[in-house]
Amino acid sequence: MASSSAAVDYTEIKKGVHLIWNNKFDEADQFFAEHRLTNPRYALHYAESRFMRSFITADVDDTKTAMERLSESRSLAEKHMSALEKGMVPAQGQEQPQKFSDTSILAANLMDARICYGDALYMTAILQMTRDAKIKGAFNLRKSWKIFEKALKQSKEMKTVDPELMTCLKFGAGLFLFALSIIPPKYLRLVEMAGFKADKEAGLHYVKECHNANGIREPFATMVLLFNNLLLPRGVADVAAYVAEADMLIKKSLEKYPTGSLYHVMGSQCARKQNDIEGGIKLMEVALENSSHFKQPPLIYRYELANCWCMKMEWSKAADLYLPLTGATTFQVRALCGLQLAGTYMMMGDTKKAMDVYGKIPSYVNSKSNIDPMVVRQAKRYQSNGGHFAAFELLFIRRDMAKMVSLMDQAIKALDGCAMKTKAMEMREITPEMRKNSNSKLGKLGTSFKNLSPFAKKNKEVDNYFDDRASYLLLRGAMLKAINRMEESSECFREVCDDLADFVQEKFYVPYCLYEWAENMYSTGRNKEALATFKRCAKISGYDWEDPLRIRLRVTMDQLKKGDPNNTETKTPISLDQLISQGGERDDEVEPGSDDEEQLGKMEANLKEEEDE
């Protein structure tokens, strides 16, 4: 029943949730729309339907609609919370408020409204964090915790709590803890509360409880586990156990949700992790087929399929998929797609087409994207230097190159072919005079890459040799590393870090080589050298593609601190009572109805002050 004075019927809600995760978004919308204006639980899942679809289409309009629905969901939940906290039945329309007669149902409805409010906040935060509004995302993530904290405290006061309701609450708390462990460090400071630290293991423990409970949040919990196992960096840990668990989760999920395309996409990721690119392609094609009825086409699926063909080095098939995506004006990664399209044209030998696409990339930019300005810089660089290594650089940045083991001999030959079009295969002598003129300490101590090296500025006659050489060595080293030719791989990385670092104009080659080199050291038992090299990498900042490497560094450094990166046993989780006590109270506590803009302004100012320092 959907009446404001009746308990929520979670069995009925579960039917609608099943539609969402089976790709039946229009049916789910119809299911939840009937009561979305009067019942917070229906309003939440009505918003969740578009929230999930926005990740499939990567369409700006779908994301906008999801944000609007989530805002409406929060408003309704807040209205219900306000009435229920006063012991009143939430008024519908113009009817007069009435006292709630059944206190147990009142308490359950209040707790459910709070959880719905918290859920809507973290979904809003996820959209903001993944759509380049990270400060607002961190702000709303923090707000969500304060709501879950209230619900946790309330649960301790209730005689009985519906198991479904408690599972939903644990999922919200677990997702919060998990999210704290993966957001960029500088935004983490905006979320953490006094004494409250990120606890990934505890978060995953509660998420797994929700997965095993087989309730409303079971499919969402499964997707979080798959995200953790397949998409997050594993640092220096062995990925085999994570991939095996993901494989099992996907098979079980597809039994329940046979047309759930998100599970097919995760299956494709899982296949690629196991070097089965063909299997990954087949699963992406199934995901596309199961989404063919969407009004908005699943652009992100076509994009991922194109990436699979790049991994196969079947450049023309990739280009055929990338090209129409660059014409989709609402596609959120349109500019990056253009960069990849131009790279495929270079590999096909069509330089004219590639340069034409590079020139168009500024017109593909999403004004709200923080990534697109970087994409434009890279496009201009490839225009200037010929873009010979562009396709392989993007495969490397996306971490796809490491999954091309079965094709690595072919990839190395293709890379050598690119290098032969430049002077990258030469080994030029670097004289003391050249080093003196460089006047740079980038290679040895690490610093912020704010400008081109002094050597590059003073020597305009120098060609692209050093950048071409660094790119070639980074890519060759990564390829050799993937097939366990560690000594040869390490020598590639060493040359970039120790010989070329003072001379490269492009900024990301050195930190990425340092990280890969450090991983090689660790894998061969040279742990102290590895730690020193990871730290050397961490000192460098201000380069393109920095965020992906920062996340890998954070994971790896955490593993090294704990001692055994391959220990997958979950420690005894933090209890719900401890969660409540850790949250504490702060003067700047965020509450519903507070002046969000004022508090958000303070958070932005504090972050800017820290960055300036």
JOFENUR-V648020 format. One record per residue. N is the residue number from 1. PHI is phi in radians with two decimals (none if undefined). PSI is psi in radians with two decimals (999 if undefined). D_LAST is the distance of its C-alpha to the last C-alpha in Angstrom with 1 decimal. Layout:
# JOFENUR-V648020
N,PHI,PSI,D_LAST
N,PHI,PSI,D_LAST
This chain:
# JOFENUR-V648020
1,none,2.66,55.7
2,-1.95,0.11,53.1
3,-1.11,2.53,54.2
4,-1.18,-0.33,51.6
5,-1.77,0.10,53.9
6,-1.95,2.74,54.6
7,-1.19,2.62,52.7
8,-1.22,2.35,50.8
9,-1.60,1.64,52.9
10,-1.23,-0.47,50.6
11,-1.09,-0.70,53.4
12,-1.20,-0.74,53.7
13,-1.04,-0.68,49.9
14,-1.07,-0.55,49.9
15,-1.10,-0.74,52.4
16,-1.20,-0.68,50.0
17,-1.08,-0.67,47.1
18,-1.04,-0.64,49.4
19,-1.12,-0.73,49.9
20,-1.01,-0.85,46.2
21,-1.42,-0.05,45.8
22,-1.83,0.35,49.0
23,1.23,0.24,47.7
24,-1.75,1.14,49.9
25,-1.21,-0.67,47.3
26,-1.13,-0.73,49.8
27,-1.13,-0.67,52.1
28,-1.12,-0.72,49.2
29,-1.02,-0.79,48.3
30,-1.11,-0.69,51.9
31,-1.09,-0.80,52.1
32,-1.55,-0.31,49.1
33,-1.12,-0.57,49.6
34,-0.99,-0.68,52.6
35,-2.03,0.24,50.8
36,-1.18,-0.36,47.2
37,-1.57,-0.13,47.5
38,-2.19,-0.28,48.9
39,-2.25,2.07,47.5
40,-1.01,-0.61,43.8
41,-1.17,-0.73,44.7
42,-1.18,-0.71,46.4
43,-1.09,-0.70,43.7
44,-1.07,-0.88,41.0
45,-1.29,-0.43,43.0
46,-1.11,-0.73,44.0
47,-1.22,-0.67,40.3
48,-1.08,-0.59,39.8
49,-1.01,-0.82,42.5
50,-1.32,-0.56,40.6
51,-0.99,-0.86,37.3
52,-1.18,-0.70,39.0
53,-1.15,-0.54,40.7
54,-1.12,-0.46,37.5
55,-1.37,-0.35,36.4
56,-1.48,-0.72,39.7
57,-1.53,-0.46,39.9
58,0.90,0.65,36.2
59,-1.76,2.30,37.4
60,-1.01,-0.71,35.3
61,-1.18,-0.68,38.2
62,-1.11,-0.70,38.7
63,-1.13,-0.72,35.0
64,-1.07,-0.77,35.3
65,-1.12,-0.71,38.5
66,-1.05,-0.75,37.0
67,-1.13,-0.69,34.2
68,-1.14,-0.77,36.8
69,-1.13,-0.69,39.0
70,-1.15,-0.64,36.2
71,-1.12,-0.76,35.5
72,-1.12,-0.68,39.2
73,-1.10,-0.76,39.4
74,-1.11,-0.72,36.6
75,-1.10,-0.75,38.4
76,-1.17,-0.75,41.7
77,-1.09,-0.71,40.4
78,-1.12,-0.69,38.7
79,-1.09,-0.77,42.0
80,-1.15,-0.73,43.9
81,-1.04,-0.75,41.6
82,-1.07,-0.76,42.0
83,-1.23,-0.79,45.8
84,-1.17,-0.59,46.2
85,-1.13,-0.37,44.1
86,-1.68,0.07,46.8
87,1.38,0.32,49.6
88,-1.86,2.67,50.6
89,-1.34,2.20,51.5
90,-0.97,2.24,49.1
91,-1.27,2.48,51.0
92,-1.95,2.11,52.0
93,1.16,-2.25,52.6
94,-1.72,0.09,54.5
95,-1.18,2.68,56.0
96,-1.34,2.46,55.8
97,-1.07,2.51,53.4
98,-2.24,2.67,55.4
99,-1.23,2.48,54.9
100,-1.42,2.15,54.2
101,-1.44,-0.59,57.3
102,-1.81,1.83,56.2
103,-1.17,-0.53,53.3
104,-1.21,-0.71,52.7
105,-1.21,-0.66,52.4
106,-0.98,-0.85,50.1
107,-1.09,-0.73,47.8
108,-1.14,-0.73,47.8
109,-1.19,-0.63,47.1
110,-1.12,-0.78,44.3
111,-1.11,-0.71,42.7
112,-1.14,-0.72,43.3
113,-1.09,-0.71,41.7
114,-1.11,-0.77,38.6
115,-1.13,-0.71,38.4
116,-1.08,-0.70,39.0
117,-1.11,-0.81,36.2
118,-1.10,-0.72,33.8
119,-1.07,-0.76,35.1
120,-1.11,-0.60,34.6
121,-1.18,-0.77,31.0
122,-1.28,-0.52,30.2
123,-1.16,-0.70,32.1
124,-1.06,-0.77,30.2
125,-1.08,-0.72,26.9
126,-1.07,-0.80,28.3
127,-1.09,-0.70,29.3
128,-1.23,-0.73,25.9
129,-1.16,-0.58,24.0
130,-1.57,-0.13,26.4
131,-2.05,0.58,26.6
132,1.12,0.61,22.9
133,-2.20,1.04,22.2
134,-1.18,-0.60,20.0
135,-1.16,-0.78,18.3
136,-1.12,-0.65,21.7
137,-1.10,-0.77,23.1
138,-1.10,-0.68,20.9
139,-1.07,-0.84,21.8
140,-1.26,-0.54,25.5
141,-1.10,-0.74,25.4
142,-1.13,-0.71,24.3
143,-1.06,-0.68,27.0
144,-1.07,-0.69,29.5
145,-1.10,-0.72,29.0
146,-1.06,-0.57,29.6
147,-1.26,-0.78,32.9
148,-1.11,-0.60,33.9
149,-1.09,-0.73,33.2
150,-1.11,-0.72,35.7
151,-1.16,-0.65,38.2
152,-1.09,-0.76,37.9
153,-1.10,-0.72,38.7
154,-1.10,-0.68,41.5
155,-1.07,-0.51,43.0
156,-1.27,-0.35,43.4
157,-1.64,-0.24,45.5
158,-1.53,2.48,47.8
159,-1.18,-0.79,51.1
160,-2.38,2.54,51.0
161,-2.22,2.27,48.4
162,-0.94,2.22,49.5
163,-0.94,-0.64,48.5
164,-1.12,-0.70,47.2
165,-1.14,-0.73,45.0
166,-1.17,-0.63,43.6
167,-1.14,-0.73,43.0
168,-1.05,-0.70,41.0
169,-1.15,-0.76,38.9
170,-1.11,-0.63,38.2
171,-1.13,-0.77,37.3
172,-1.04,-0.79,34.7
173,-1.15,-0.73,33.2
174,-1.13,-0.74,33.4
175,-1.13,-0.66,31.8
176,-1.05,-0.87,28.8
177,-1.08,-0.71,28.4
178,-1.14,-0.77,28.9
179,-1.08,-0.65,26.4
180,-1.01,-0.56,23.7
181,-1.40,-0.20,24.3
182,-2.11,-0.16,23.9
183,-1.35,2.65,21.2
184,-0.94,2.47,18.0
185,-0.93,-0.70,15.6
186,-1.19,-0.47,12.8
187,-1.48,-0.41,15.6
188,-1.03,-0.62,17.3
189,-1.09,-0.45,14.9
190,-1.38,-0.30,16.4
191,-1.75,-0.68,19.9
192,-1.12,2.44,20.2
193,-1.84,2.98,21.8
194,-0.93,2.08,22.1
195,1.35,0.01,23.8
196,-1.79,2.07,24.2
197,-2.07,2.71,23.3
198,-1.04,2.39,24.2
199,-2.46,1.53,27.8
200,-1.11,-0.74,29.2
201,-1.08,-0.75,32.5
202,-1.13,-0.73,33.2
203,-1.04,-0.81,32.4
204,-1.16,-0.56,34.7
205,-1.04,-0.83,37.4
206,-1.24,-0.60,37.6
207,-1.10,-0.73,37.6
208,-1.15,-0.63,40.4
209,-1.02,-0.74,42.3
210,-1.18,-0.69,42.2
211,-1.04,-0.78,43.3
212,-1.28,-0.37,46.3
213,-1.30,-0.31,47.2
214,1.04,0.68,48.4
215,-1.89,-2.67,47.5
216,-1.00,-0.70,45.7
217,-1.62,0.10,42.4
218,-1.01,-0.88,44.0
219,-1.14,-0.65,43.4
220,-1.15,-0.74,39.7
221,-1.07,-0.72,39.2
222,-1.06,-0.73,40.9
223,-1.14,-0.64,38.6
224,-1.11,-0.74,35.5
225,-1.11,-0.70,37.2
226,-1.18,-0.68,38.0
227,-1.04,-0.78,34.5
228,-1.10,-0.78,33.3
229,-1.34,-0.52,36.1
230,-1.93,-0.53,36.1
231,-1.88,-0.42,32.8
232,-1.41,2.53,30.1
233,-1.06,2.48,29.2
234,-1.78,0.04,31.2
235,1.07,-2.25,29.3
236,-1.72,0.19,31.7
237,-1.41,2.76,34.2
238,-1.35,2.24,37.7
239,-1.47,-0.15,37.8
240,-0.99,-0.80,41.6
241,-1.14,-0.68,41.7
242,-1.15,-0.74,39.2
243,-1.16,-0.71,41.3
244,-1.10,-0.74,44.5
245,-1.14,-0.72,43.4
246,-1.09,-0.73,42.2
247,-1.03,-0.74,45.5
248,-1.16,-0.76,47.4
249,-1.08,-0.72,45.3
250,-1.13,-0.79,45.9
251,-1.08,-0.75,49.7
252,-1.17,-0.68,50.0
253,-1.17,-0.69,48.0
254,-1.22,-0.37,50.1
255,-1.19,-0.64,53.2
256,-1.46,-0.65,52.0
257,-2.21,1.28,50.4
258,-1.10,-0.43,52.4
259,-1.86,0.24,51.1
260,-1.31,1.72,47.5
261,-1.15,-0.49,45.8
262,-1.08,-0.58,42.4
263,-1.27,-0.57,44.1
264,-1.17,-0.66,45.7
265,-1.12,-0.77,42.3
266,-1.13,-0.61,41.0
267,-1.08,-0.67,44.3
268,-1.11,-0.75,43.5
269,-1.07,-0.72,40.2
270,-1.12,-0.74,42.0
271,-1.09,-0.76,44.7
272,-1.13,-0.63,42.2
273,-1.06,-0.47,40.5
274,-1.71,0.34,43.9
275,1.11,0.40,44.3
276,-1.81,1.38,46.9
277,-1.18,-0.67,45.8
278,-1.03,-0.79,49.3
279,-1.09,-0.66,49.0
280,-1.10,-0.68,45.6
281,-1.15,-0.78,47.2
282,-1.07,-0.72,50.1
283,-1.22,-0.62,48.0
284,-1.14,-0.64,45.9
285,-1.16,-0.63,49.2
286,-1.15,-0.74,50.4
287,-1.03,-0.73,47.2
288,-1.13,-0.74,47.8
289,-1.09,-0.72,51.5
290,-1.28,-0.15,50.7
291,-1.99,0.17,48.4
292,-1.16,-0.31,50.9
293,-1.52,-0.04,51.9
294,-1.16,2.50,48.5
295,-1.17,-0.74,48.6
296,-1.66,2.16,45.1
297,-1.13,2.58,45.3
298,-1.33,1.33,43.1
299,-1.04,-0.66,41.1
300,-1.17,-0.50,38.6
301,-1.22,-0.72,41.7
302,-1.10,-0.68,43.0
303,-1.09,-0.79,39.6
304,-1.15,-0.63,39.6
305,-1.13,-0.71,43.3
306,-1.05,-0.70,42.3
307,-1.11,-0.63,39.7
308,-1.09,-0.75,42.5
309,-1.16,-0.53,44.7
310,-1.12,-0.71,41.9
311,-1.09,-0.57,41.9
312,-1.39,-0.13,45.7
313,1.06,0.52,45.1
314,-1.69,1.39,47.5
315,-1.13,-0.65,45.6
316,-1.17,-0.65,48.2
317,-1.16,-0.67,48.2
318,-1.14,-0.77,44.4
319,-1.09,-0.67,44.5
320,-1.08,-0.49,47.2
321,-1.52,-0.68,44.9
322,-1.15,-0.71,41.7
323,-0.96,-0.92,43.5
324,-1.14,-0.45,44.5
325,-1.18,-0.55,41.0
326,-1.22,-0.29,39.5
327,-1.62,-0.07,41.9
328,-1.49,1.76,40.9
329,-1.14,-0.37,38.7
330,-1.74,0.08,37.5
331,-1.30,2.19,36.5
332,-1.29,-0.35,32.8
333,-2.01,0.65,32.3
334,-1.07,-0.76,34.6
335,-1.13,-0.78,32.4
336,-1.08,-0.69,31.8
337,-1.04,-0.70,35.5
338,-1.10,-0.71,36.3
339,-1.06,-0.73,34.2
340,-1.24,-0.65,36.3
341,-1.05,-0.80,39.5
342,-1.07,-0.66,39.0
343,-1.08,-0.69,38.5
344,-1.16,-0.67,41.8
345,-1.08,-0.68,43.6
346,-1.08,-0.74,42.4
347,-1.20,-0.44,43.9
348,-1.47,-0.08,47.1
349,1.47,0.21,47.3
350,-1.80,1.37,47.0
351,-1.10,-0.66,44.4
352,-1.06,-0.81,45.4
353,-1.09,-0.73,44.7
354,-1.06,-0.83,41.3
355,-1.16,-0.56,40.2
356,-1.12,-0.76,41.5
357,-1.17,-0.76,39.4
358,-0.97,-0.69,36.2
359,-1.18,-0.46,37.0
360,-1.50,-0.27,37.4
361,-0.99,-0.68,34.1
362,-0.98,-0.49,32.2
363,-1.40,-0.18,34.9
364,-1.58,-0.07,34.3
365,-1.19,2.40,30.7
366,-1.58,2.08,29.9
367,-1.06,-0.39,27.8
368,-1.62,-0.02,26.0
369,-1.52,2.36,25.2
370,-1.48,-0.29,21.8
371,-1.48,-0.61,23.8
372,-1.06,-0.66,26.3
373,-1.02,-0.63,24.2
374,-1.16,-0.70,23.6
375,-1.07,-0.71,27.4
376,-1.10,-0.73,28.2
377,-1.04,-0.78,26.2
378,-1.15,-0.65,28.2
379,-1.08,-0.76,31.4
380,-1.12,-0.66,31.0
381,-1.13,-0.78,30.4
382,-1.15,-0.60,33.5
383,-1.07,-0.70,35.5
384,-1.29,-0.72,34.6
385,-1.75,0.05,35.2
386,1.70,-0.28,38.2
387,1.10,0.50,36.5
388,-1.15,-0.54,38.8
389,-1.81,0.13,36.5
390,-1.01,-0.85,35.0
391,-1.06,-0.77,37.2
392,-1.27,-0.58,36.5
393,-1.08,-0.73,32.7
394,-1.24,-0.60,32.6
395,-1.09,-0.69,35.0
396,-1.17,-0.84,32.6
397,-1.06,-0.66,29.4
398,-1.34,-0.05,31.4
399,1.17,0.36,32.6
400,-1.45,-0.47,36.2
401,-1.06,-0.63,37.1
402,-1.16,-0.27,37.2
403,-1.71,0.15,39.9
404,-1.77,0.50,42.2
405,-0.96,-0.77,43.8
406,-1.14,-0.32,47.4
407,-2.00,0.26,46.8
408,-1.18,-0.63,44.6
409,-1.06,-0.74,47.3
410,-1.13,-0.69,47.8
411,-1.14,-0.72,44.0
412,-1.11,-0.71,43.8
413,-1.11,-0.73,46.7
414,-1.13,-0.72,45.1
415,-1.09,-0.77,41.8
416,-1.06,-0.63,43.9
417,-1.09,-0.69,45.7
418,-1.12,-0.75,42.4
419,-1.12,-0.58,41.5
420,-1.19,-0.30,44.9
421,-1.44,-0.14,44.2
422,-2.13,-2.88,41.4
423,-1.87,0.35,41.2
424,-1.17,-0.37,39.0
425,-1.50,-0.11,41.7
426,-1.32,2.66,42.0
427,-2.04,1.66,40.4
428,-1.40,2.53,39.6
429,-1.31,2.33,39.3
430,-1.81,1.93,36.0
431,-1.45,2.78,36.9
432,-0.99,-0.61,35.1
433,-1.13,-0.71,35.0
434,-1.09,-0.74,33.2
435,-1.14,-0.68,30.5
436,-1.09,-0.74,30.2
437,-1.20,-0.49,29.8
438,-1.15,-0.63,27.1
439,0.85,0.70,24.8
440,-2.21,2.57,22.5
441,-2.01,0.32,21.2
442,-1.04,-0.72,20.4
443,-1.26,-0.53,23.5
444,-1.68,-0.85,23.1
445,-1.80,-0.53,19.6
446,1.50,2.32,17.7
447,-2.76,-3.04,14.7
448,-1.41,2.33,13.3
449,-1.53,1.47,16.4
450,-1.61,-0.54,15.5
451,-2.41,3.07,19.0
452,-1.14,2.71,22.4
453,-1.09,2.61,23.1
454,-0.99,-0.61,24.5
455,-1.02,-0.78,27.8
456,-1.14,-0.62,28.1
457,-1.22,-0.69,27.4
458,-1.38,-0.33,30.0
459,-2.10,1.24,32.6
460,-1.13,-0.35,33.4
461,-1.35,-0.22,36.7
462,-1.16,2.42,35.3
463,-1.50,-2.78,36.2
464,-1.51,0.29,34.5
465,-0.94,-0.92,35.7
466,-1.13,-0.70,32.6
467,-1.19,-0.73,31.1
468,-1.09,-0.74,34.5
469,-1.13,-0.77,35.0
470,-1.11,-0.74,31.6
471,-1.10,-0.81,32.4
472,-1.04,-0.79,35.9
473,-1.20,-0.70,34.9
474,-1.03,-0.84,32.3
475,-1.22,-0.76,34.9
476,-1.12,-0.74,37.8
477,-1.06,-0.70,35.9
478,-1.16,-0.69,35.2
479,-1.15,-0.78,38.8
480,-1.13,-0.64,40.2
481,-1.09,-0.70,37.9
482,-1.11,-0.47,39.4
483,-1.89,0.39,42.9
484,1.12,0.49,42.0
485,-1.65,1.22,42.4
486,-1.16,-0.70,39.5
487,-1.12,-0.80,40.3
488,-1.13,-0.72,40.6
489,-1.05,-0.84,37.5
490,-1.08,-0.64,35.4
491,-1.12,-0.63,36.6
492,-1.06,-0.85,35.4
493,-1.15,-0.69,31.9
494,-1.05,-0.76,32.0
495,-1.06,-0.73,33.0
496,-1.13,-0.80,30.1
497,-1.26,-0.66,27.5
498,-1.76,-0.49,29.2
499,-1.85,-0.64,31.2
500,-1.81,-0.19,29.7
501,-1.02,-0.55,26.0
502,-1.33,-0.17,25.7
503,-2.07,-0.28,27.9
504,-1.23,2.49,27.1
505,-1.56,-0.70,26.0
506,-1.26,2.52,25.3
507,-1.65,-0.44,22.1
508,-1.53,-0.19,23.0
509,-1.05,-0.75,26.0
510,-1.18,-0.93,24.3
511,-1.08,-0.65,22.2
512,-1.17,-0.69,25.2
513,-1.14,-0.69,27.7
514,-1.04,-0.78,25.7
515,-1.13,-0.82,25.8
516,-1.11,-0.69,29.5
517,-1.11,-0.74,30.4
518,-1.10,-0.69,28.9
519,-1.08,-0.70,30.9
520,-1.05,-0.76,34.0
521,-1.04,-0.80,33.4
522,-1.09,-0.74,33.2
523,-1.18,-0.35,36.3
524,-1.83,0.28,38.2
525,1.47,0.12,37.4
526,-1.63,1.18,34.9
527,-1.16,-0.70,32.4
528,-1.16,-0.75,30.5
529,-1.10,-0.67,30.1
530,-1.07,-0.83,29.0
531,-1.07,-0.75,26.2
532,-1.10,-0.65,24.9
533,-1.30,-0.65,25.0
534,-1.04,-0.74,23.3
535,-1.15,-0.68,20.4
536,-1.06,-0.71,20.5
537,-1.11,-0.75,20.4
538,-1.15,-0.38,17.4
539,-1.32,-0.27,15.3
540,-1.58,2.40,16.0
541,-2.54,2.98,14.2
542,1.44,0.51,14.6
543,-2.07,2.81,18.4
544,-1.19,2.65,21.1
545,1.06,0.54,22.5
546,-1.29,-0.71,19.4
547,-1.01,-0.79,19.8
548,-1.04,-0.67,23.3
549,-1.27,-0.62,22.4
550,-1.06,-0.71,19.3
551,-1.14,-0.75,21.9
552,-1.07,-0.74,24.4
553,-1.07,-0.76,22.0
554,-1.07,-0.79,21.2
555,-1.07,-0.82,25.0
556,-1.12,-0.79,25.9
557,-1.12,-0.65,23.6
558,-1.10,-0.72,24.8
559,-1.11,-0.75,28.4
560,-1.16,-0.58,28.1
561,-1.16,-0.65,26.8
562,-1.37,-0.31,29.8
563,1.76,-0.78,32.2
564,-2.25,1.65,34.6
565,-1.16,-0.29,33.2
566,-1.68,0.10,36.8
567,-1.43,1.79,37.5
568,-1.64,0.08,37.8
569,-1.22,2.27,39.4
570,-1.37,2.24,37.6
571,-1.22,2.93,36.9
572,-1.01,2.10,38.4
573,-1.24,2.72,36.4
574,-1.13,2.39,34.7
575,-1.37,2.88,37.3
576,-1.11,-0.61,37.1
577,-1.10,-0.72,37.3
578,-1.17,-0.64,34.3
579,-1.02,-0.78,32.4
580,-1.11,-0.80,33.3
581,-1.21,-0.57,32.3
582,-1.19,-0.59,28.9
583,-1.05,-0.65,28.0
584,1.06,-2.95,28.3
585,-2.19,2.51,27.8
586,-2.32,2.70,24.6
587,-1.14,-0.52,24.4
588,-1.73,0.53,22.7
589,-0.99,2.40,25.4
590,-1.65,2.23,26.3
591,-2.25,2.69,30.0
592,-1.02,2.44,32.3
593,1.51,-0.10,32.9
594,-1.35,2.99,29.7
595,-1.37,1.55,27.7
596,-1.02,-0.76,25.8
597,-1.09,-0.70,24.3
598,-1.13,-0.80,22.8
599,-1.19,-0.67,21.4
600,-1.11,-0.68,20.1
601,-1.07,-0.70,18.4
602,-1.12,-0.74,16.6
603,-1.10,-0.75,15.5
604,-1.12,-0.70,14.3
605,-1.15,-0.72,12.4
606,-1.10,-0.72,10.7
607,-1.14,-0.74,9.9
608,-1.11,-0.69,8.6
609,-1.08,-0.75,6.3
610,-1.14,-0.70,5.1
611,-1.15,-0.70,5.4
612,-1.09,-0.71,3.8
613,-1.10,999,0.0
